[in-house]
Every structure is written in structure tokens, then in C-alpha cells.
């Protein structure tokens, strides 16, 4: 019969044997162990970290903006709230995009005649192009441009007195509501440095997030 070699061994047989009690399951908050304070400190640290990240995102990446006026109807209405991506244009430049601001982008810009004010418009003319509007139709370098984002209800039959050449690092912008928009037709080109963000989503009124930066 095989004998179990561990039979008869007890802690008292060897002074080096110690019984280790697992006290982790018996700890309670307020017993002097400091667990409650540690948990509170961890929670506070996480909240502060999340707050810092949120601030950095708002300052450097995405900013909520309120639309004022009707110049971008019907896509954007007065008092709509949108998110503006402020990082996309610097990012495109860093990755080597020769023209980070695209035709059709809805952008937020500083009003050239009063940089304390911000406007939201659509980019229709790029550096080096000749822009003209005849009977409400947009022409770039003499060729008519299709603008699928326009609505017939908001079209205008106005004409510019002549074509405008877009200088380097400048853009020609217009509102989608061609009947009621103060834009480059009246106050000229926008310096690139004045364009600080691209509209991406509308989040108010409370509907499913709607992408507003697309040109369709």
C-alpha cells in the first residue's frame, strides 16, 4: 500500500512554516487602511484627466459653433449648432497636401474687414483661379461649375462686374443662400490664415448627427 509522504506534517513540526492569511477579502472602507481615500483620489485624477483631454480637444481639434444668420440655408439655419474641425487643415499640410482647403468645404473664417467677427461660408475659388458669377452661375477659369449643394429656392440671378483672380494663400467664398449672403462677391478674398476650421457635423437641433461638410 502506497503511503502518502505528507501525512502527519503540521505547522508545529517546522518553525519555518508560516500560515499566510489572505486578508484582502476582509478589508473594509474606514478601517484605517486608506482604501476610501485612495479610491476618491483615483476618481478625482480620472475626472481631471478627462477634463484636460476635453479642453485640449476643444482648443485644438473640435469646437462647437453656433450659426448666426441665413447665408448658408437650406443646409444650415440660424441658431444651428455645429462642430468645427480646427485640426484638419494643419494635418493636411503636414502630410504634404498642396491644397489642404478644398472647393466645396464649408469653413469658419474671420471676417477680413473685422477679424473680431466670424463667418461661415463655402469655398468656391482656390488660389490661382479666376472666379466670376454671371446670372447666378459660378464660373472658374471660364468654365461653369456644377454646384449640387445649392437649392433653387435660394438662387440669385446677380452678376459680378468682372472676374476676380484669387491670389496665393487666398480663397473666394460664398454662402449657399445666394440671395442673402455677404461674401467674397462684395468684400473680396479671404486670406488663408483667416480660415480656422471646417464644418463637419450639426448636433443641434436634436436630430441624428448630420454631416454638413459634404458638398453633395
C-alpha positions in Angstrom: 0.0 0.0 0.0 1.4 3.3 -1.1 1.8 5.8 1.8 1.2 9.5 1.5 4.5 11.1 2.3 2.8 14.3 3.5 0.6 12.6 6.2 1.3 13.8 9.7 3.0 17.1 8.8 1.8 20.1 10.7 2.9 23.7 11.0 4.3 23.0 14.5 6.8 20.5 13.0 8.9 23.2 11.5 9.4 26.8 12.8 10.0 28.0 9.2 6.4 27.1 8.2 4.1 30.0 8.4 0.3 30.2 7.7 -0.4 33.2 5.5 -3.9 34.6 5.9 -5.5 36.3 2.9 -6.9 39.5 4.4 -7.7 41.2 1.1 -11.3 39.9 1.2 -11.8 41.2 4.7 -10.7 44.8 4.2 -13.4 47.4 4.7 -13.5 51.1 4.0 -12.9 53.1 7.1 -10.8 50.5 8.8 -7.7 52.7 8.7 -6.3 51.1 5.5 -6.9 54.3 3.4 -8.8 52.5 0.7 -11.6 55.0 0.6 -9.3 58.0 0.2 -7.3 56.1 -2.4 -10.5 55.4 -4.4 -11.5 59.1 -4.2 -8.1 60.3 -5.3 -8.2 57.9 -8.3 -11.6 59.1 -9.2 -10.6 62.8 -8.9 -7.5 62.1 -11.0 -9.6 60.4 -13.7 -12.1 63.3 -13.8 -9.3 65.9 -14.0 -7.6 63.9 -16.8 -10.8 63.6 -18.8 -11.4 67.3 -18.3 -7.9 68.2 -19.6 -8.4 66.0 -22.6 -11.8 67.6 -23.3 -10.3 71.1 -23.1 -7.4 70.1 -25.5 -9.9 68.7 -28.0 -12.0 71.8 -27.9 -9.0 74.1 -28.1 -7.0 72.3 -30.8 -9.3 69.8 -32.6 -13.1 70.2 -32.5 -15.0 73.3 -31.4 -18.8 73.8 -31.1 -20.0 76.8 -33.1 -23.4 78.5 -33.3 -24.6 79.6 -36.8 -26.0 83.1 -37.0 -27.9 84.3 -40.0 -29.3 82.7 -43.1 -26.5 82.8 -45.6 -26.0 79.0 -45.6 -29.6 78.0 -46.0 -31.0 75.5 -46.6 -28.1 73.4 -45.3 -27.6 75.4 -42.2 -30.2 77.5 -40.4 -30.0 80.4 -38.0 -29.1 79.2 -34.5 -28.0 75.7 -35.7 -25.1 74.2 -33.7 -22.3 72.5 -35.5 -18.9 71.0 -34.7 -15.9 72.6 -36.5 -12.7 70.6 -37.1 -9.8 73.0 -36.5 -7.1 70.4 -36.9 -7.9 69.1 -40.4 -6.2 71.8 -42.4 -2.9 71.8 -40.4 -2.9 68.0 -40.6 -3.3 68.1 -44.4 -0.4 70.5 -44.7 1.8 68.3 -42.5 1.1 65.2 -44.7 2.0 67.2 -47.8 -1.3 68.2 -49.3 -0.6 71.1 -51.7 -4.1 72.5 -51.3 -5.5 71.5 -47.9 -8.6 73.7 -48.3 -10.8 72.2 -51.0 -13.5 73.6 -53.2 -16.9 72.8 -51.6 -15.6 72.9 -48.0 -17.9 74.7 -45.5 -15.5 76.8 -43.4 -15.5 79.1 -40.5 -13.4 82.2 -41.0 -12.6 85.6 -39.5 -14.3 88.4 -41.4 -11.4 90.1 -43.3 -12.8 93.6 -42.7 -13.3 92.9 -38.9 -11.4 89.9 -37.6 -13.4 90.1 -34.3 -16.3 88.6 -36.2 -16.6 85.0 -37.6 -18.5 84.0 -40.7 -19.4 80.6 -42.1 -19.2 80.2 -45.9 -18.4 77.7 -48.6 -15.1 77.8 -50.5 -15.7 78.1 -54.3 -12.5 79.6 -55.5 -8.9 78.4 -55.0 -5.5 80.2 -55.3 -4.6 80.9 -58.9 -8.1 80.6 -60.3 -10.2 83.3 -62.0 -13.7 83.5 -60.5 -16.8 85.0 -62.0 -20.5 84.9 -61.4 -22.9 85.5 -64.3 -26.7 85.4 -63.9 -26.2 83.5 -60.6 -23.9 80.8 -62.2 -20.4 80.2 -60.9 -17.5 80.2 -63.4 -14.0 79.1 -62.7 -11.4 79.9 -65.3 -14.2 80.5 -67.8 -15.9 77.1 -67.2 -19.2 76.8 -65.4 -19.1 74.9 -62.1 -21.8 72.5 -61.1 -22.9 73.2 -57.5 -25.2 70.3 -56.4 -25.4 71.7 -52.9 -27.5 74.7 -54.0 -31.3 74.9 -53.7 -33.3 76.6 -56.5 -35.3 78.5 -53.8 -32.1 80.3 -52.7 -30.5 81.1 -56.1 -29.8 84.5 -57.3 -29.6 86.0 -60.8 -26.9 88.5 -59.9 -23.7 89.0 -61.9 -20.3 90.2 -60.8 -18.9 93.2 -62.8 -16.0 91.0 -63.9 -13.8 88.1 -62.9 -11.6 88.1 -59.8 -8.2 86.5 -59.7 -7.6 84.5 -56.5 -4.1 85.4 -55.1 -1.8 82.8 -53.5 -2.9 81.8 -50.0 -6.3 83.4 -50.5 -9.8 81.9 -51.2 -13.1 83.0 -52.7 -16.1 82.1 -50.5 -19.8 82.4 -51.0 -22.9 81.5 -49.0 -25.3 78.8 -50.3 -28.2 81.3 -49.9 -27.0 83.4 -52.9 -29.9 85.8 -52.4 -28.9 86.7 -48.9 -25.2 86.3 -48.3 -22.5 88.8 -47.6 -19.4 87.1 -49.1 -16.4 87.4 -51.4 -18.7 88.9 -54.1 -18.9 92.1 -52.0 -15.9 92.2 -49.7 -13.2 90.3 -51.6 -10.9 87.4 -50.9 -10.2 85.6 -47.6 -6.6 85.2 -46.5 -5.8 81.6 -45.8 -4.7 82.4 -42.2 -8.3 83.7 -41.5 -9.8 80.3 -42.2 -9.6 78.4 -38.9 -11.9 75.4 -39.3 -14.1 73.1 -41.4 -17.7 72.4 -40.5 -18.2 68.6 -40.0 -21.4 67.8 -38.1 -24.6 69.5 -37.0 -25.5 68.4 -33.4 -28.5 70.8 -32.8 -31.4 70.8 -33.4 -31.6 67.4 -31.7 -31.5 65.1 -34.7 -29.1 62.3 -35.6 -25.7 63.8 -36.2 -25.7 65.2 -39.7 -22.6 65.7 -41.7 -22.6 69.2 -43.1 -19.2 69.4 -44.7 -20.0 67.2 -47.7 -20.7 69.0 -51.0 -23.5 66.9 -52.3 
